[in-house]
Amino acid sequence: MLNLEREPSRLDAAFSSELVHVEETCRAVRGLLADHRLSPLSFACDLVLRELLNNAVLHGNRNNPELAVECLVLITDRALVLEVADQGEGFAWRERFPPPDGESLCVNEQGELLTSSYGMRILADYADEVIFNDKGNKVAVRIDKHLREGALMSTVHKEGQRAVLRPSGNIVAAHMESLRTELKQLLAEGVLELSVDLGEVKMIDSMGLGVLISAHNSLKKAGGSFAVINASKDLYDLFRSMRLTQHFSVTAA
């Protein structure tokens, strides 16, 4: 038994304790991330989610198909939130999380590498926050959108030919390639009305302005429109001083 319910920015799953449903749930979550242009987070999310779901099936519910696993995946403006709960007795998570540092974690008394006990290290290394309930049969994990390699992530809300793109950080030279790719992909998908929401942006350099202007030019040629919304006072003044407000709409927060 597997029940999947999806909304624009969340996915709920409930299934009997069978590992085949872990694969199906992870596949659905990858689709959700792809729709939100969050594929760069896919590896970290897939790795952490598999760990949580496998543990719920194998250790929490002890492979009992009569017991259910529940999972929530939620995309917010700043992060990806995962919640997994099982119907088992829980475990003494305080004795195991956070895991100790050092190579001794992975080596037994004979100096041999352990074949298990890596799950807690995965959670510690790939999640930005991990919260267990007191019993230990429910866990919530947060994975921030600000990638370890400095890429700029954006949230996209798309309806037909209209889209709103909300970058999660500054639009500067170091982040240009990821933003340029996101904008090109939206245009390739036929978006003709594009708004860039600067609610989380504090700085835009000259290269950032160039990428936004390029999107405006492409939309104008296609008969579409480009707008900037929720700009801070400083950013609004920047657009105005560059005379860009004469070419496309810019609204302040």
N, C-alpha and C positions, 0 to 999 in steps of 0.2 A: 504494500500500500504506500503510495506516494501522493501527496497533495501539494501542488505548487500554486501560489497566488502571487501575481505580480502587479505592482503599481508603477507609475513612472520612475520613482526613485527608491523603491524597496521591493524585496522579494521575501515571502514567507513560505517556509517549507515544513511539512510534518510527514514523517514516514516511519514505518516499522523498522526495527533494528536489523537491517540487511545492508551489507556493504554496497550492493549494486545501486542503492538509492543515494549513496554518497557521490558516486560518479554523476548521476543524473542531476543532483542538486548543484554540484560544482559547475557542470556544463551550463545550467541555467544562469548561474551567477556570472560566469564569463560573458554570457550574452548581455546581461544587464550592464556590466562594466563597459563593454564595447559600445553599447548604445549611448553611454555617457562620455565617450572618448577617454575612458580611464584604463585602457588596455595596458599602459605601462605599470599599473598597479596589480595586474592580473597574477603575476608570479607570486608576489607576497601574499595576496589575498587567497589564492588557490592553496598555497603551502599551509597557511595558518588555518584556513577553513577545513581542509582535509584532516589536519591534526585534531581539531576540535570534534569533527563529526566521527572520525574513526574511533577516537577515545570514547565518545558517547555510545557508539554501537558496541564496541568490543569490551570496554572496561566498565562503563556506566551501566548499560543495560545487559551486559554479558551475553550478547548475541541472542537475546530472547525476542523473537519477532512479535510477541504479544505486547512488548513495551515500545513506546514511541520516542522518537527524537524530534525536537522542534528547533527550527533555525530561523533567524531573522537576519537579513542583510539590508542595511539602510545607508543610502548615500546622502550626506549632508553637504553644506557648502564647503566645509573644511576637512572632512574626513569620511572614511568608510567605517561603518560600525557593524560588527558581527556579534550575534548572540546565539548561543547553543545551549540547550537544556535537555537532560535525559531524565528518566524515571527511576534511576538507580539510587543506591544508598549514599552516593557521594564518596569523597575521599579526603584525607587530611592534607589539603593543598598547601597549608602553611609550612609543612615540613619539606615541600618540594619546590615552592615558588616564592621568590625568584631563585633560580638554580645558582649554585656556587660558581665562581669564575675559576678559570685555570684548566689545564689539560687533565687534571685528576678526575674531572667529571666524566671523562670518556674512557678511562683506563681502570681495570680491576687490579686486585692485589698482585696478580701475576704479571702485570704490565701489558695485558692484552686489551685491545680495543673492545669496548662494550658494543653489543649489537642492538641495544635498546637504550632508553632513558634520554633520548635526544628531543623529545617533545617539548619539554619545558624550556630548553635552550632555544628552540625554534620560536616559541612564543616571546621569549625575552628579546630575541634579536630582530624579529620581523614585525612586532607590534609596538605601537607607541604607548599603549596603556592596556593592562589586563586586570579585570576585576572578577573575582569568584564570589558567588554567594557563600554564606556561612557553611552550608552543608557540603558544598563542592560539586553539586550536580548541575550547576548553571554558571556560564562564564560569558562575560562581555569583553570584546576586544575592539580597540580603536586603532586604525591605520591612517595616519595623516596623509593628505594628498600631496604635501610638499615632499617630492621624491628625494631619495638620498643622493642622486646624481645631479640635482639642481634643475631638473626639468620643471617647466611650468604646467600645472594641471588646471583644467577648466571644467566647470559644470555647464552642460548644454541642455537647454529646454527647447525642443523643436516641435512645431506643429505645422505640417504641410510645408509651405515655402517660407515660413517665418521661424526665426530662431533667436534665442538670447544666449550669448556666450558669456560666462562669468569667470574670468581668470582668478586663480587662488593666490596670486602673488604679483610682484612687480613686473611690468612689461619692459624689460631691459635686455641688453645685448646677450647676456648669458642664457636667456630663456627663449630666444627668438625662434629657433628651429621648431620647437614643439608647438608654439603658438601659430607659426606660419602653416605648419602641417594641419592643425585643427581648422584654421580658416579656409585653407584650400579644400579640405574634405567637405566642409559645409557647402561651399560654392559648387563643388562637383556633384553634390547631392541635390542641387536645384534650389537651394535657399536663395530667395530674392529680397527678403526683408531681414536684415541682420542688425541686432543691437548688441553692443559690447558693454556689459555691466561692470563698472569699475569700483564696485562696493568694497572690494578687498585689495585694491591697488593703491599704493602710496607713491609710486614713482614710475614715470615713463621717460626713457631717454630717447635720443634722436632716432635710433634704430627701431625702437618700439613705435614711435610715431610713423616711421616709414612703413612698417608692416600694416598698421591700421589704415594708412592712406592707400596702400596697395589694395586692401580689401574694398575700400570705398570706390576706387577706380574700376575694379573688376565688376562690382555691382552696378555702377553707373552705366557701364558699357552694355550690361545685360538688361538694362531697364529696371533695375532694382533700387534699393535704398539702404543706406548705412547710417547708424546712429550710435552715439555714445551716451550712456545713462549712468546716473549715480556717481558722477565725478566729484571728488573732493574740491574744496575751494581752490587749492593750489593747482590741481590738475585742470580744473575749468579755466583758470587764469592762463595756464600754459596753452591750452587749445585756442583760447581767444587771442593771446599775444602772437601766436603763429598764424593767425587769420583763418584757422581751420573751421571755426564756427560759421564762416561764410560759405562753406562748401558742404557741410553735413551737420545734422543736429547734434548738439552737445547739451546735456542737461545736468545740473548740479544735484548733489545728494540733498 
